[in-house]
Amino acid sequence: MNRRTFFKKTLWAGVALPDANNLLTSLNAPGLKKADQPFTMKFSPEFGIFADVAGNDPVDQIKWGHDQGFRAWENTMLKDRPVAEQERLSRTLQQLGMEFGQFVGTLTFQEVTFAGRDKSLREKVLQDVRASVDIAKRMHTRFIHNVLGMADPKLPMDFQMANAIELLKRIAAIYEPHGLVMVMESMNHKIDHPGMFLHTIPQAYALAKAVDSPSVKVLFDFYHVQIQEGNLLPTLAYAWDEIAYIQMGDTPGRNEPTSGEINFRNVLQYVHDKGYRGFVGLEHGTSQPGQEGEWATLEAYRLIDPR
């Protein structure tokens, strides 16, 4: 199971889809069910989103994704996979000319790591960070997503920010010689992650500015930002110079674009017009179960992809 529970699927109605009995035959037939051209945006699916149409084998999912126009992939909990499996995935991506995006290097949803001064917890973070360097090289990626842990309700926020800045500077010193980039994601308090230290984009922006390193940047997840703050485009514009990675999921429900309230066609056009050509991680589920829901999710991405 992923660190989040967004991979459950419920029905998305009103979409004309292939007959379910013919889906697998169509997928394997030459020239059928393949995209005419790659997506404009570097959409990067997570394993599991398209498992019903592509199969459970992650390599099969990557190959299917390539046929559908995806040219990138990501896997949040990649570090939990055996090294041999990581190598297999990386080899497949390289053979297909695809890129790999973010994976998590260190995370906790229980402990005060970045915000506190517990030496053992902070050293464990640094151990995870050092280990993530080898994984990044194995996957030929620059981006490592490190989660900043819980807030300390007994400690003033300014002290917590100072503690986090000190640890982020130590991480930057590890990543900079390798050309790697840590991205940090604000996680909403209102629905999914109450009590997390990093929960707004202005806070993430302030941390990145204070560290002042090319190896510590911001991950802008439209799902979390819409819930916690709203005001998506002005917030995106203000923090633009520190944003290195984007993820998306619609709200409510954390499902595919067009299933909720965010106008992703306008949002992605804005991002594209500003010159962003980086990863757009698809960190969400589908609002409809089974193959029908996954075909509908694929069509949603074709509808919102800037041209």
C-alpha positions as CSV (number, residue, x, y, z in Angstrom):
1,M,0.0,0.0,0.0
2,N,1.2,3.5,-0.9
3,R,1.8,6.0,1.9
4,R,-1.6,7.4,0.9
5,T,-4.9,5.6,0.4
6,F,-5.9,7.3,-2.9
7,F,-5.8,4.1,-5.1
8,K,-9.3,3.0,-4.4
9,K,-11.6,3.3,-7.4
10,T,-15.3,4.3,-7.7
11,L,-17.6,4.7,-10.8
12,W,-17.2,7.7,-13.2
13,A,-20.3,7.8,-15.4
14,G,-21.2,9.2,-18.8
15,V,-18.1,8.2,-20.7
16,A,-18.2,6.1,-23.9
17,L,-15.8,3.3,-23.5
18,P,-14.8,0.1,-25.3
19,D,-16.8,-3.1,-24.4
20,A,-15.2,-4.6,-21.3
21,N,-14.9,-8.0,-22.8
22,N,-12.8,-6.7,-25.7
23,L,-10.5,-4.4,-23.6
24,L,-7.6,-6.8,-23.2
25,T,-7.8,-8.0,-26.8
26,S,-7.7,-4.4,-28.0
27,L,-4.7,-3.6,-25.8
28,N,-2.7,-6.4,-27.3
29,A,-3.8,-5.8,-31.0
30,P,-1.2,-4.0,-33.1
31,G,-2.1,-0.3,-33.7
32,L,-5.1,-0.3,-31.4
33,K,-5.5,1.6,-28.1
34,K,-2.3,3.5,-28.7
35,A,-1.9,7.3,-28.6
36,D,-1.3,9.1,-31.8
37,Q,1.3,11.3,-30.0
38,P,2.9,11.7,-26.6
39,F,1.3,14.0,-24.0
40,T,2.5,17.6,-24.1
41,M,2.9,17.7,-20.3
42,K,5.3,15.3,-18.6
43,F,2.5,13.4,-16.9
44,S,4.0,10.8,-14.6
45,P,1.7,8.1,-13.3
46,E,2.1,6.2,-10.1
47,F,1.9,2.4,-10.2
48,G,-1.6,1.1,-9.6
49,I,-3.6,3.8,-11.3
50,F,-3.9,1.8,-14.5
51,A,-3.4,-1.8,-13.1
52,D,-6.8,-3.1,-14.3
53,V,-6.1,-2.3,-18.0
54,A,-2.3,-2.8,-17.9
55,G,-1.9,-5.7,-15.5
56,N,-0.3,-5.9,-12.1
57,D,3.3,-6.2,-13.2
58,P,4.8,-2.7,-12.9
59,V,6.9,-3.2,-16.0
60,D,3.7,-4.0,-18.0
61,Q,2.1,-0.8,-16.6
62,I,5.1,1.3,-17.8
63,K,4.9,-0.3,-21.3
64,W,1.2,0.3,-21.5
65,G,1.7,3.8,-20.3
66,H,4.3,4.4,-23.1
67,D,1.8,3.2,-25.7
68,Q,-0.8,5.6,-24.3
69,G,1.6,8.6,-24.6
70,F,3.2,8.8,-21.2
71,R,6.9,9.6,-21.3
72,A,7.5,9.6,-17.5
73,W,6.7,7.7,-14.4
74,E,7.1,8.1,-10.6
75,N,6.8,5.8,-7.5
76,T,6.5,7.4,-4.1
77,M,7.5,4.3,-2.1
78,L,10.1,3.1,-4.6
79,K,12.6,2.6,-1.8
80,D,10.5,-0.3,-0.4
81,R,11.1,-2.3,-3.6
82,P,14.1,-4.6,-3.7
83,V,17.2,-3.3,-5.6
84,A,16.7,-5.9,-8.3
85,E,13.1,-4.6,-8.9
86,Q,14.3,-1.0,-9.0
87,E,16.9,-2.0,-11.6
88,R,14.3,-3.8,-13.6
89,L,12.0,-0.7,-13.6
90,S,14.9,1.6,-14.5
91,R,16.0,-0.6,-17.3
92,T,12.5,-0.7,-18.8
93,L,12.2,3.1,-18.6
94,Q,15.6,3.6,-20.2
95,Q,14.8,1.2,-23.1
96,L,11.5,3.1,-23.8
97,G,13.2,6.5,-23.6
98,M,11.1,7.5,-20.6
99,E,12.1,9.5,-17.5
100,F,11.6,8.7,-13.8
101,G,10.5,11.4,-11.4
102,Q,10.2,11.5,-7.6
103,F,10.4,8.9,-5.0
104,V,10.4,9.4,-1.2
105,G,13.8,9.3,0.6
106,T,12.6,9.9,4.2
107,L,9.1,10.2,5.7
108,T,7.2,9.9,8.9
109,F,3.6,10.7,9.8
110,Q,4.2,10.2,13.6
111,E,7.5,11.7,14.6
112,V,8.8,15.3,14.9
113,T,11.9,15.2,12.7
114,F,12.7,18.4,10.9
115,A,10.8,20.6,13.3
116,G,12.5,19.3,16.5
117,R,15.9,18.8,18.0
118,D,15.9,15.0,18.7
119,K,19.4,14.0,17.6
120,S,18.6,10.4,17.0
121,L,15.6,11.2,14.8
122,R,17.5,13.8,12.8
123,E,20.4,11.4,12.3
124,K,17.9,8.8,11.0
125,V,16.7,11.4,8.5
126,L,20.3,11.9,7.3
127,Q,20.8,8.2,7.0
128,D,17.7,8.0,4.8
129,V,18.9,10.9,2.7
130,R,22.4,9.3,2.1
131,A,20.7,6.1,1.1
132,S,18.5,7.9,-1.3
133,V,21.5,9.1,-3.4
134,D,22.1,5.5,-4.6
135,I,18.4,5.0,-5.4
136,A,18.3,8.2,-7.4
137,K,21.4,7.2,-9.4
138,R,19.9,3.8,-10.0
139,M,16.7,5.3,-11.4
140,H,18.5,8.1,-13.3
141,T,16.5,10.8,-11.6
142,R,17.4,14.1,-9.9
143,F,14.3,14.3,-7.7
144,I,13.9,13.0,-4.1
145,H,10.8,13.8,-2.1
146,N,11.6,14.1,1.6
147,V,8.7,14.5,4.0
148,L,9.3,16.9,6.9
149,G,7.4,15.0,9.6
150,M,5.1,16.3,12.4
151,A,5.0,19.7,14.0
152,D,5.8,20.1,17.7
153,P,2.8,21.7,19.3
154,K,4.8,22.7,22.4
155,L,7.4,24.6,20.4
156,P,6.9,28.1,18.9
157,M,6.7,27.9,15.1
158,D,9.7,30.2,14.6
159,F,11.9,27.7,16.5
160,Q,10.5,24.8,14.5
161,M,11.3,26.7,11.3
162,A,14.9,27.3,12.5
163,N,15.3,23.6,13.3
164,A,14.0,22.6,9.8
165,I,16.3,25.1,8.0
166,E,19.3,23.7,9.8
167,L,18.5,20.1,8.8
168,L,17.6,21.1,5.3
169,K,21.0,22.8,4.9
170,R,22.7,19.5,6.0
171,I,20.6,17.7,3.3
172,A,21.6,20.2,0.7
173,A,25.3,19.5,1.5
174,I,24.7,15.8,0.8
175,Y,22.7,16.3,-2.5
176,E,24.6,19.2,-4.1
177,P,27.7,17.3,-5.1
178,H,25.5,14.8,-7.0
179,G,23.2,17.3,-8.7
180,L,20.2,16.0,-6.8
181,V,17.1,18.0,-5.8
182,M,15.1,17.5,-2.6
183,V,11.5,18.6,-3.1
184,M,9.3,19.2,-0.1
185,E,5.5,19.0,-0.2
186,S,3.0,21.0,1.9
187,M,0.3,18.6,3.1
188,N,-3.1,19.8,4.1
189,H,-4.3,19.8,7.7
190,K,-8.0,20.0,7.0
191,I,-8.6,16.5,5.6
192,D,-5.6,14.2,5.2
193,H,-2.7,15.1,7.4
194,P,-3.5,17.1,10.6
195,G,-0.4,18.0,12.6
196,M,2.2,17.9,9.8
197,F,4.9,20.5,10.1
198,L,4.9,21.6,6.5
199,H,1.3,22.5,5.4
200,T,1.3,25.6,3.3
201,I,3.2,26.8,0.2
202,P,4.3,30.1,1.8
203,Q,5.9,28.1,4.6
204,A,7.7,25.8,2.0
205,Y,8.8,28.9,0.0
206,A,10.3,30.5,3.1
207,L,12.2,27.3,3.9
208,A,13.6,27.1,0.4
209,K,14.6,30.8,0.4
210,A,16.3,30.4,3.8
211,V,18.3,27.3,2.7
212,D,19.2,29.0,-0.6
213,S,20.3,25.9,-2.4
214,P,19.6,24.4,-5.9
215,S,19.1,21.1,-4.0
216,V,16.2,22.2,-1.8
217,K,13.0,23.1,-3.7
218,V,9.2,23.0,-3.4
219,L,6.8,20.4,-4.6
220,F,3.5,22.0,-5.5
221,D,0.6,19.4,-5.2
222,F,-2.6,21.0,-6.5
223,Y,-4.7,18.7,-4.3
224,H,-3.2,19.7,-1.0
225,V,-2.9,23.4,-1.9
226,Q,-6.5,23.6,-3.0
227,I,-7.8,22.1,0.3
228,Q,-5.5,24.0,2.6
229,E,-5.2,27.4,0.9
230,G,-7.0,27.7,-2.5
231,N,-6.0,30.7,-4.6
232,L,-4.1,28.3,-6.8
233,L,-2.7,30.4,-9.6
234,P,-1.6,33.5,-7.5
235,T,0.1,31.2,-5.0
236,L,1.8,29.2,-7.8
237,A,3.0,32.5,-9.4
238,Y,4.4,33.9,-6.2
239,A,6.3,30.7,-5.4
240,W,7.3,30.0,-9.0
241,D,11.1,30.5,-8.6
242,E,11.3,27.8,-5.9
243,I,9.0,25.2,-7.5
244,A,10.7,22.2,-9.0
245,Y,8.0,19.6,-9.1
246,I,4.3,19.4,-9.6
247,Q,1.7,16.8,-8.5
248,M,-2.0,16.7,-9.0
249,G,-5.2,15.1,-7.9
250,D,-8.7,16.6,-8.0
251,T,-10.7,17.5,-4.9
252,P,-12.9,16.3,-3.2
253,G,-11.9,12.7,-3.4
254,R,-8.3,12.9,-4.6
255,N,-9.2,11.4,-8.0
256,E,-8.5,12.1,-11.6
257,P,-8.8,15.6,-13.1
258,T,-12.4,16.6,-14.2
259,S,-13.8,14.5,-11.3
260,G,-13.8,17.5,-8.9
261,E,-13.7,21.3,-8.5
262,I,-10.2,22.2,-9.9
263,N,-10.2,23.5,-13.5
264,F,-7.1,21.6,-14.6
265,R,-7.4,22.6,-18.2
266,N,-6.8,26.2,-17.2
267,V,-4.3,25.4,-14.5
268,L,-2.1,23.3,-16.8
269,Q,-2.3,25.8,-19.6
270,Y,-1.1,28.4,-17.2
271,V,1.8,26.2,-16.0
272,H,2.7,25.3,-19.6
273,D,2.6,29.0,-20.7
274,K,5.0,29.9,-17.9
275,G,7.5,27.5,-19.4
276,Y,7.2,24.5,-17.0
277,R,8.4,21.3,-18.7
278,G,9.0,19.3,-15.6
279,F,7.2,16.3,-14.1
280,V,3.5,16.4,-13.4
281,G,3.0,13.5,-11.0
282,L,-0.4,11.7,-11.1
283,E,-0.8,11.1,-7.4
284,H,-4.5,10.1,-7.2
285,G,-7.0,7.4,-7.7
286,T,-9.9,7.0,-10.1
287,S,-13.5,8.0,-9.3
288,Q,-14.8,4.8,-11.1
289,P,-13.7,1.2,-10.5
290,G,-12.2,-1.2,-12.9
291,Q,-11.2,-0.9,-16.5
292,E,-13.9,1.6,-17.3
293,G,-12.7,4.0,-14.6
294,E,-9.1,3.7,-15.8
295,W,-10.0,4.4,-19.5
296,A,-12.0,7.4,-18.3
297,T,-9.0,8.6,-16.3
298,L,-6.8,8.3,-19.4
299,E,-9.3,10.3,-21.4
300,A,-9.4,13.0,-18.7
301,Y,-5.7,13.6,-19.1
302,R,-6.1,13.9,-22.9
303,L,-8.8,16.5,-22.3
304,I,-6.7,18.7,-20.1
305,D,-3.3,18.3,-21.8
306,P,-2.2,21.7,-23.3
307,R,-1.7,21.7,-27.1
